[in-house]
Amino acid sequence: MYDHTATTPPCDVCLMLRVDAEQRCLSREVVPVLRQLRDPGELPEGQLGAALAYLEVTWIEARRLAAETDGAFAELERAHLDVAEALPSKARSYYAAVRALRDAVERNVTVLVSAPCQELSRPIA
């Protein structure tokens, strides 16, 4: 019988899985809360504090996933796989796209969590 626990996926596959998990977290958890907080009409005034707290918690999880993604990328780079190979190339491209999304989200999260509550009623530029 084959022991599945003794093997680990190749580093390019690991990176694809990590990038996908991070992208889903950002797109499904963090970005919707950012949208609600940027649009003053989206949230009742009494829920602003709860939305900010939820944003902070989901951002902590997103940063944990980002660290795992960066680790998987570093592992792929250490493996020195051929850049022209299809899966490693796609994994690197997907990683670059999610890094760009992460950076954009981070800028918005930083503005929101550092802003006093009364300033949140103004749209973010």
Secondary structure, DSSP 8 states (H G I E B T S, - for coil): ---GGG----HHHHHHHHHHHHHHHIIIIIHHHHHHHHSTTTS-GGGHHHHHHHHHHHHHHHHHHHHHHHHHHHHHHHHT--TTSHHHHHHHHHHHHHHHHHHHHHHHHHHHHHS-GGGGGS---
